[in-house]
Amino acid sequence: MLACVLGRDSLYEHGYITVEEGGKIRISPAAWRSRSIAKYVRSHLEGKVTPWWTPRREEYFQWHRTRVFRKTAELTR
């Protein structure tokens, strides 16, 4: 069941969320297409900033934004 695997790490690894420069969590349009994912991000992540972002880690987060993050509402890869 999808609800069992929901969590920040899983959503990040599947491209439903990413981290902008400065640490703000960005939510993919694809996240709103799944009721379970939308409910989780709305209550736990929307409008949040992660303390994990640092200038030293920005290169990795930038890579994730361009290679993994789902920029469109399309659910399939």
N, CA, C and O atoms as CSV, one atom per row, in Angstrom:
chain,resi,resn,atom,element,x,y,z
A,1,MET,N,N,0.845,-1.180,0.000
A,1,MET,CA,C,0.000,0.000,0.000
A,1,MET,C,C,0.891,1.244,0.000
A,1,MET,O,O,1.890,1.298,0.716
A,2,LEU,N,N,0.530,2.222,-0.791
A,2,LEU,CA,C,1.337,3.428,-0.930
A,2,LEU,C,C,1.553,4.136,0.391
A,2,LEU,O,O,2.648,4.640,0.639
A,3,ALA,N,N,0.547,4.191,1.244
A,3,ALA,CA,C,0.675,4.895,2.522
A,3,ALA,C,C,1.793,4.309,3.379
A,3,ALA,O,O,2.373,5.013,4.206
A,4,CYS,N,N,2.094,3.055,3.191
A,4,CYS,CA,C,3.147,2.414,3.988
A,4,CYS,C,C,4.538,2.891,3.600
A,4,CYS,O,O,5.449,2.855,4.428
A,5,VAL,N,N,4.722,3.329,2.381
A,5,VAL,CA,C,6.053,3.750,1.941
A,5,VAL,C,C,6.200,5.267,1.897
A,5,VAL,O,O,7.256,5.780,1.527
A,6,LEU,N,N,5.147,5.981,2.273
A,6,LEU,CA,C,5.250,7.435,2.250
A,6,LEU,C,C,6.208,7.931,3.310
A,6,LEU,O,O,6.221,7.439,4.439
A,7,GLY,N,N,6.978,8.872,2.948
A,7,GLY,CA,C,7.937,9.485,3.836
A,7,GLY,C,C,8.787,10.431,3.020
A,7,GLY,O,O,8.818,10.356,1.792
A,8,ARG,N,N,9.466,11.306,3.697
A,8,ARG,CA,C,10.268,12.308,2.993
A,8,ARG,C,C,11.306,11.675,2.078
A,8,ARG,O,O,11.453,12.095,0.931
A,9,ASP,N,N,12.023,10.679,2.563
A,9,ASP,CA,C,13.060,10.043,1.747
A,9,ASP,C,C,12.480,9.421,0.485
A,9,ASP,O,O,13.016,9.606,-0.607
A,10,SER,N,N,11.402,8.694,0.633
A,10,SER,CA,C,10.787,8.039,-0.511
A,10,SER,C,C,10.261,9.066,-1.519
A,10,SER,O,O,10.465,8.910,-2.723
A,11,LEU,N,N,9.599,10.093,-1.044
A,11,LEU,CA,C,9.082,11.120,-1.944
A,11,LEU,C,C,10.219,11.831,-2.670
A,11,LEU,O,O,10.093,12.161,-3.849
A,12,TYR,N,N,11.310,12.064,-1.982
A,12,TYR,CA,C,12.477,12.708,-2.575
A,12,TYR,C,C,13.100,11.803,-3.635
A,12,TYR,O,O,13.390,12.248,-4.746
A,13,GLU,N,N,13.303,10.540,-3.292
A,13,GLU,CA,C,13.942,9.606,-4.220
A,13,GLU,C,C,13.097,9.367,-5.468
A,13,GLU,O,O,13.642,9.075,-6.532
A,14,HIS,N,N,11.788,9.484,-5.354
A,14,HIS,CA,C,10.902,9.283,-6.501
A,14,HIS,C,C,10.568,10.590,-7.218
A,14,HIS,O,O,9.772,10.591,-8.157
A,15,GLY,N,N,11.155,11.686,-6.793
A,15,GLY,CA,C,11.013,12.949,-7.499
A,15,GLY,C,C,9.766,13.757,-7.203
A,15,GLY,O,O,9.483,14.731,-7.901
A,16,TYR,N,N,9.015,13.375,-6.181
A,16,TYR,CA,C,7.804,14.124,-5.839
A,16,TYR,C,C,8.105,15.411,-5.075
A,16,TYR,O,O,7.290,16.333,-5.051
A,17,ILE,N,N,9.265,15.464,-4.459
A,17,ILE,CA,C,9.711,16.686,-3.791
A,17,ILE,C,C,11.191,16.890,-4.109
A,17,ILE,O,O,11.902,15.951,-4.465
A,18,THR,N,N,11.629,18.121,-3.974
A,18,THR,CA,C,13.047,18.429,-4.103
A,18,THR,C,C,13.354,19.579,-3.162
A,18,THR,O,O,12.463,20.082,-2.477
A,19,VAL,N,N,14.597,19.990,-3.128
A,19,VAL,CA,C,15.008,21.077,-2.252
A,19,VAL,C,C,15.589,22.197,-3.112
A,19,VAL,O,O,16.542,21.996,-3.864
A,20,GLU,N,N,14.993,23.373,-2.981
A,20,GLU,CA,C,15.463,24.542,-3.712
A,20,GLU,C,C,16.711,25.112,-3.042
A,20,GLU,O,O,17.008,24.795,-1.890
A,21,GLU,N,N,17.436,25.955,-3.772
A,21,GLU,CA,C,18.574,26.642,-3.178
A,21,GLU,C,C,18.052,27.462,-2.005
A,21,GLU,O,O,17.097,28.224,-2.158
A,22,GLY,N,N,18.660,27.313,-0.857
A,22,GLY,CA,C,18.197,27.964,0.365
A,22,GLY,C,C,17.444,27.020,1.287
A,22,GLY,O,O,17.232,27.337,2.457
A,23,GLY,N,N,17.031,25.844,0.766
A,23,GLY,CA,C,16.417,24.832,1.612
A,23,GLY,C,C,14.908,24.686,1.536
A,23,GLY,O,O,14.346,23.802,2.182
A,24,LYS,N,N,14.239,25.532,0.764
A,24,LYS,CA,C,12.774,25.410,0.677
A,24,LYS,C,C,12.402,24.135,-0.072
A,24,LYS,O,O,12.969,23.822,-1.119
A,25,ILE,N,N,11.446,23.413,0.483
A,25,ILE,CA,C,10.975,22.187,-0.154
A,25,ILE,C,C,10.030,22.564,-1.289
A,25,ILE,O,O,9.087,23.334,-1.108
A,26,ARG,N,N,10.310,22.003,-2.461
A,26,ARG,CA,C,9.476,22.236,-3.643
A,26,ARG,C,C,8.714,20.954,-3.935
A,26,ARG,O,O,9.289,19.866,-3.931
A,27,ILE,N,N,7.432,21.086,-4.186
A,27,ILE,CA,C,6.571,19.929,-4.417
A,27,ILE,C,C,6.261,19.823,-5.909
A,27,ILE,O,O,5.900,20.808,-6.553
A,28,SER,N,N,6.407,18.642,-6.433
A,28,SER,CA,C,6.140,18.392,-7.845
A,28,SER,C,C,4.648,18.466,-8.136
A,28,SER,O,O,3.838,18.082,-7.292
A,29,PRO,N,N,4.270,18.951,-9.311
A,29,PRO,CA,C,2.864,18.896,-9.715
A,29,PRO,C,C,2.334,17.455,-9.715
A,29,PRO,O,O,1.139,17.238,-9.516
A,30,ALA,N,N,3.211,16.475,-9.936
A,30,ALA,CA,C,2.790,15.065,-9.927
A,30,ALA,C,C,2.307,14.626,-8.551
A,30,ALA,O,O,1.487,13.713,-8.445
A,31,ALA,N,N,2.805,15.264,-7.500
A,31,ALA,CA,C,2.394,14.890,-6.136
A,31,ALA,C,C,0.908,15.135,-5.918
A,31,ALA,O,O,0.270,14.416,-5.148
A,32,TRP,N,N,0.358,16.125,-6.576
A,32,TRP,CA,C,-1.059,16.464,-6.383
A,32,TRP,C,C,-1.986,15.511,-7.132
A,32,TRP,O,O,-3.200,15.554,-6.931
A,33,ARG,N,N,-1.439,14.656,-7.987
A,33,ARG,CA,C,-2.250,13.704,-8.742
A,33,ARG,C,C,-2.564,12.448,-7.945
A,33,ARG,O,O,-3.463,11.692,-8.311
A,34,SER,N,N,-1.845,12.220,-6.876
A,34,SER,CA,C,-2.072,11.052,-6.020
A,34,SER,C,C,-2.651,11.530,-4.694
A,34,SER,O,O,-2.035,12.340,-4.002
A,35,ARG,N,N,-3.807,11.043,-4.347
A,35,ARG,CA,C,-4.471,11.476,-3.117
A,35,ARG,C,C,-3.609,11.251,-1.877
A,35,ARG,O,O,-3.526,12.126,-1.015
A,36,SER,N,N,-2.972,10.093,-1.780
A,36,SER,CA,C,-2.143,9.777,-0.607
A,36,SER,C,C,-0.932,10.695,-0.509
A,36,SER,O,O,-0.611,11.205,0.565
A,37,ILE,N,N,-0.265,10.899,-1.636
A,37,ILE,CA,C,0.907,11.762,-1.640
A,37,ILE,C,C,0.505,13.200,-1.347
A,37,ILE,O,O,1.149,13.877,-0.546
A,38,ALA,N,N,-0.549,13.662,-1.989
A,38,ALA,CA,C,-1.010,15.047,-1.778
A,38,ALA,C,C,-1.355,15.293,-0.310
A,38,ALA,O,O,-1.010,16.337,0.243
A,39,LYS,N,N,-2.016,14.357,0.305
A,39,LYS,CA,C,-2.386,14.505,1.710
A,39,LYS,C,C,-1.140,14.608,2.592
A,39,LYS,O,O,-1.081,15.432,3.504
A,40,TYR,N,N,-0.155,13.768,2.310
A,40,TYR,CA,C,1.073,13.776,3.111
A,40,TYR,C,C,1.848,15.085,2.926
A,40,TYR,O,O,2.243,15.715,3.907
A,41,VAL,N,N,2.063,15.491,1.683
A,41,VAL,CA,C,2.858,16.709,1.466
A,41,VAL,C,C,2.141,17.944,1.986
A,41,VAL,O,O,2.779,18.869,2.490
A,42,ARG,N,N,0.824,17.965,1.868
A,42,ARG,CA,C,0.070,19.117,2.364
A,42,ARG,C,C,0.222,19.256,3.883
A,42,ARG,O,O,0.388,20.366,4.388
A,43,SER,N,N,0.167,18.159,4.598
A,43,SER,CA,C,0.212,18.251,6.058
A,43,SER,C,C,1.627,18.250,6.641
A,43,SER,O,O,1.823,18.699,7.771
A,44,HIS,N,N,2.617,17.751,5.889
A,44,HIS,CA,C,3.962,17.643,6.460
A,44,HIS,C,C,5.044,18.476,5.780
A,44,HIS,O,O,6.047,18.804,6.414
A,45,LEU,N,N,4.868,18.826,4.507
A,45,LEU,CA,C,5.978,19.430,3.774
A,45,LEU,C,C,5.694,20.780,3.125
A,45,LEU,O,O,6.611,21.578,2.930
A,46,GLU,N,N,4.464,21.038,2.798
A,46,GLU,CA,C,4.128,22.273,2.078
A,46,GLU,C,C,4.560,23.509,2.868
A,46,GLU,O,O,4.193,23.671,4.032
A,47,GLY,N,N,5.341,24.374,2.224
A,47,GLY,CA,C,5.791,25.607,2.852
A,47,GLY,C,C,6.950,25.453,3.822
A,47,GLY,O,O,7.316,26.413,4.501
A,48,LYS,N,N,7.528,24.274,3.898
A,48,LYS,CA,C,8.621,24.006,4.856
A,48,LYS,C,C,9.997,24.264,4.242
A,48,LYS,O,O,10.171,24.290,3.024
A,49,VAL,N,N,10.943,24.450,5.121
A,49,VAL,CA,C,12.355,24.593,4.756
A,49,VAL,C,C,13.121,23.515,5.508
A,49,VAL,O,O,12.904,23.306,6.701
A,50,THR,N,N,14.011,22.837,4.808
A,50,THR,CA,C,14.788,21.780,5.448
A,50,THR,C,C,16.125,22.311,5.975
A,50,THR,O,O,16.790,23.105,5.310
A,51,PRO,N,N,16.506,21.873,7.157
A,51,PRO,CA,C,17.812,22.265,7.681
A,51,PRO,C,C,18.959,21.506,7.007
A,51,PRO,O,O,20.126,21.819,7.244
A,52,TRP,N,N,18.643,20.522,6.176
A,52,TRP,CA,C,19.678,19.725,5.512
A,52,TRP,C,C,20.365,20.488,4.392
A,52,TRP,O,O,21.470,20.127,3.986
A,53,TRP,N,N,19.727,21.536,3.886
A,53,TRP,CA,C,20.370,22.302,2.818
A,53,TRP,C,C,21.491,23.152,3.390
A,53,TRP,O,O,21.315,23.836,4.398
A,54,THR,N,N,22.638,23.104,2.741
A,54,THR,CA,C,23.761,23.987,3.050
A,54,THR,C,C,24.412,24.345,1.712
A,54,THR,O,O,24.223,23.631,0.728
A,55,PRO,N,N,25.165,25.425,1.663
A,55,PRO,CA,C,25.865,25.744,0.412
A,55,PRO,C,C,26.748,24.594,-0.083
A,55,PRO,O,O,26.888,24.395,-1.289
A,56,ARG,N,N,27.328,23.855,0.824
A,56,ARG,CA,C,28.192,22.726,0.431
A,56,ARG,C,C,27.398,21.597,-0.215
A,56,ARG,O,O,27.929,20.867,-1.052
A,57,ARG,N,N,26.145,21.449,0.161
A,57,ARG,CA,C,25.299,20.382,-0.394
A,57,ARG,C,C,24.505,20.834,-1.617
A,57,ARG,O,O,23.835,20.013,-2.244
A,58,GLU,N,N,24.563,22.094,-1.965
A,58,GLU,CA,C,23.750,22.613,-3.069
A,58,GLU,C,C,24.016,21.883,-4.384
A,58,GLU,O,O,23.085,21.659,-5.157
A,59,GLU,N,N,25.241,21.516,-4.648
A,59,GLU,CA,C,25.536,20.811,-5.909
A,59,GLU,C,C,24.719,19.530,-6.025
A,59,GLU,O,O,24.198,19.233,-7.100
A,60,TYR,N,N,24.597,18.772,-4.952
A,60,TYR,CA,C,23.788,17.548,-4.970
A,60,TYR,C,C,22.308,17.876,-5.164
A,60,TYR,O,O,21.634,17.242,-5.976
A,61,PHE,N,N,21.800,18.862,-4.426
A,61,PHE,CA,C,20.391,19.218,-4.554
A,61,PHE,C,C,20.082,19.735,-5.960
A,61,PHE,O,O,19.015,19.455,-6.505
A,62,GLN,N,N,21.009,20.481,-6.539
A,62,GLN,CA,C,20.818,20.979,-7.899
A,62,GLN,C,C,20.775,19.802,-8.877
A,62,GLN,O,O,19.957,19.794,-9.796
A,63,TRP,N,N,21.638,18.820,-8.689
A,63,TRP,CA,C,21.613,17.619,-9.526
A,63,TRP,C,C,20.251,16.934,-9.426
A,63,TRP,O,O,19.676,16.536,-10.439
A,64,HIS,N,N,19.744,16.800,-8.216
A,64,HIS,CA,C,18.444,16.161,-8.011
A,64,HIS,C,C,17.330,16.929,-8.717
A,64,HIS,O,O,16.456,16.326,-9.339
A,65,ARG,N,N,17.361,18.262,-8.622
A,65,ARG,CA,C,16.324,19.080,-9.269
A,65,ARG,C,C,16.310,18.888,-10.780
A,65,ARG,O,O,15.243,18.933,-11.392
A,66,THR,N,N,17.465,18.676,-11.390
A,66,THR,CA,C,17.516,18.545,-12.844
A,66,THR,C,C,17.405,17.109,-13.340
A,66,THR,O,O,17.055,16.891,-14.500
A,67,ARG,N,N,17.694,16.127,-12.494
A,67,ARG,CA,C,17.728,14.741,-12.955
A,67,ARG,C,C,16.617,13.851,-12.399
A,67,ARG,O,O,16.230,12.880,-13.050
A,68,VAL,N,N,16.102,14.154,-11.224
A,68,VAL,CA,C,15.143,13.260,-10.569
A,68,VAL,C,C,13.774,13.920,-10.381
A,68,VAL,O,O,12.743,13.273,-10.563
A,69,PHE,N,N,13.763,15.181,-10.023
A,69,PHE,CA,C,12.520,15.887,-9.710
A,69,PHE,C,C,11.558,15.869,-10.899
A,69,PHE,O,O,11.953,16.122,-12.037
A,70,ARG,N,N,10.305,15.570,-10.617
A,70,ARG,CA,C,9.255,15.538,-11.645
A,70,ARG,C,C,8.722,16.952,-11.839
A,70,ARG,O,O,7.978,17.459,-11.000
A,71,LYS,N,N,9.092,17.575,-12.920
A,71,LYS,CA,C,8.702,18.961,-13.173
A,71,LYS,C,C,7.273,19.096,-13.691
A,71,LYS,O,O,6.715,20.193,-13.701
A,72,THR,N,N,6.687,17.992,-14.117
A,72,THR,CA,C,5.332,18.019,-14.651
A,72,THR,C,C,4.419,17.133,-13.811
A,72,THR,O,O,4.874,16.434,-12.905
A,73,ALA,N,N,3.152,17.170,-14.116
A,73,ALA,CA,C,2.162,16.387,-13.375
A,73,ALA,C,C,2.113,14.941,-13.840
A,73,ALA,O,O,1.352,14.145,-13.291
A,74,GLU,N,N,2.905,14.590,-14.833
A,74,GLU,CA,C,2.919,13.225,-15.338
A,74,GLU,C,C,3.382,12.272,-14.242
A,74,GLU,O,O,4.388,12.515,-13.577
A,75,LEU,N,N,2.634,11.180,-14.063
A,75,LEU,CA,C,2.963,10.214,-13.008
A,75,LEU,C,C,3.938,9.134,-13.454
A,75,LEU,O,O,4.659,8.576,-12.627
A,76,THR,N,N,3.973,8.834,-14.729
A,76,THR,CA,C,4.868,7.768,-15.200
A,76,THR,C,C,6.205,8.347,-15.600
A,76,THR,O,O,6.302,9.532,-15.920
A,77,ARG,N,N,7.216,7.540,-15.584
A,77,ARG,CA,C,8.571,7.953,-15.960
A,77,ARG,C,C,8.901,7.416,-17.315
A,77,ARG,O,O,9.998,7.649,-17.822
